[in-house]
Amino acid sequence: SISYSSTYPYMLVTIGTGVSVLRVDGPRQHERVSGSTIGGGTFWGLMRLLTDVESFEDSMKLAEMGDLSKVDMMVGDIYGENSDALDKLGLAANIVASSFGKLVSKEDPAKGLTQKDLARALLSLVTNNIGQVAYLNAKLHNTRRIYFVGSFLQHNMISQRRLSYAIDYWSKGE
C-alpha cells in the first residue's frame, strides 16, 4: 500500500501502457486533468520493433548498459563541449537537445549503434516526455508535489532516477 502526503493538492502520475495525470485535492477528491499516449506501451512496442528482446525485463537490462549520447543529439553537439554559449544559455553540454537527433545526419543511421544504445535512448525519450507532462501539469494546476506510480516504474531504476532529476531540473529545485 502506498501512503501519499496529506498535503493537498498534489499530482498523481500513473504510468502503465499510457500515462494519466490526476490532481488530488483530498481523500476521494481527484480529477484526471491530463495524460499522454507516450508511456510504457510506446517504449515496449518500439523496443520489440527495434531490438530482439523478448521481455520488458530484458529491455531494462539492455537500457542499463546503453549510451544514449550515441543516439540523442546533446546540447554539447550543437554548441561545443566548452562553449561560452552554454554558460549564456544556462545549459550543460550533456543535456539532450533532440531525442534520436544524431541519427538524422548519418548516412547509415544504424551504423555503430547497438541495441543497448537504442534501448537507453528510447527509455530516455519516453521518460523525459512523462516528466515534462507531469511538471507542466503541476505548474498549470498549482501543485507543489508530484507522485509517480505504475507498472512502468517497477524494476525501472533508470526512469525512477530520470523522473526525479527532470522534475528537480525543470522546477529549479522547488
Disulfide bonds with the S-S distance in Angstrom:
none
